[in-house]
């Protein structure tokens, strides 16, 4: 897994590649959670994510809680059908705002 951080104006864009599982979740947690600040705007681009496990979902749930507690906003985007289906089954589609593309997410923020 690679965790890439980029910026677009005042929006922080995180990209997760390959797998977000029990082996990579600690690295993602260390990169994602400290980066969330008060009143921030964040996009989590999942276009290169091929697999997510319950450990990966836990990290995203922790990020969602931190986003809410810091009065910030996070949008997930560019999910494959498989990842989107996992989010639907786990009930995460109702927790996160999800857009089809990064451009849509930028416009929504």
C-alpha positions in Angstrom: 0.0 0.0 0.0 1.1 3.5 -0.8 -0.5 6.5 0.9 -0.1 9.7 -1.2 -1.0 13.2 0.0 -1.7 16.1 -2.5 -3.4 19.5 -2.4 -5.9 21.3 -4.5 -6.3 24.9 -3.3 -7.4 24.4 0.4 -8.4 20.8 -0.1 -6.2 17.9 1.0 -6.4 14.9 -1.2 -5.4 11.5 0.0 -4.8 8.6 -2.4 -4.6 5.0 -1.2 -3.2 2.4 -3.6 -3.6 -1.3 -3.7 -4.8 -2.9 -0.5 -6.0 -1.4 2.8 -5.9 -4.5 5.1 -4.5 -5.6 8.4 -0.9 -5.2 7.2 -1.3 -1.7 5.8 -4.0 -0.2 8.1 -1.5 0.9 10.8 0.5 2.9 8.2 -2.7 4.4 6.8 -3.9 5.3 10.3 -0.5 7.0 11.1 -0.7 9.0 7.9 -4.4 9.9 7.8 -5.5 10.7 11.4 -2.8 13.2 12.3 -3.5 15.1 9.0 -7.1 15.9 9.9 -7.3 19.4 11.3 -10.1 21.7 12.5 -12.4 22.9 9.6 -10.4 21.0 7.0 -11.6 19.8 3.6 -10.5 16.3 2.6 -10.9 14.0 -0.3 -10.0 10.3 -0.1 -9.4 9.1 -3.7 -9.9 5.3 -3.8 -9.4 4.9 -7.5 -6.3 2.7 -7.1 -7.6 0.7 -4.1 -8.1 -2.9 -5.0 -9.0 -4.4 -1.7 -10.2 -3.3 1.7 -10.6 -5.4 4.8 -12.4 -4.8 8.1 -9.1 -3.3 9.4 -9.1 -0.8 6.6 -12.8 0.0 7.2 -11.9 0.6 10.9 -9.3 3.2 9.9 -11.8 5.0 7.7 -14.4 4.9 10.5 -11.8 6.5 12.9 -11.1 9.1 10.2 -14.9 9.8 9.9 -15.2 10.3 13.7 -12.2 12.7 13.7 -13.6 14.6 10.7 -16.9 15.1 12.6 -15.2 16.1 15.8 -13.0 18.7 14.1 -15.9 20.3 12.2 -14.3 19.2 8.9 -15.6 17.5 5.8 -14.4 14.4 3.9 -15.6 13.0 0.6 -14.6 9.6 -0.8 -14.4 9.3 -4.5 -13.5 7.1 -7.5 -14.4 3.8 -5.9 -14.5 0.6 -7.9 -17.7 -1.3 -8.0 -16.2 -4.0 -5.7 -15.1 -1.4 -3.1 -18.5 0.4 -3.3 -20.3 -2.9 -2.7 -18.2 -3.6 0.4 -19.1 -0.1 1.7 -22.8 -0.8 1.0 -22.7 -4.2 2.7 -20.8 -2.7 5.8 -23.2 0.2 6.0 -20.4 2.7 5.3 -22.2 4.3 2.3 -24.4 6.0 4.8 -21.5 7.2 6.9 -19.5 8.8 4.1 -20.3 11.2 1.3 -19.2 9.4 -1.9 -18.7 10.9 -5.4 -17.9 9.2 -8.7 -14.8 11.2 -9.5 -12.2 13.4 -7.8 -13.5 16.4 -9.8 -17.0 15.9 -8.5 -15.6 15.7 -4.9 -13.7 18.9 -5.4 -16.8 20.7 -6.7 -18.8 19.4 -3.8 -16.4 20.9 -1.3 
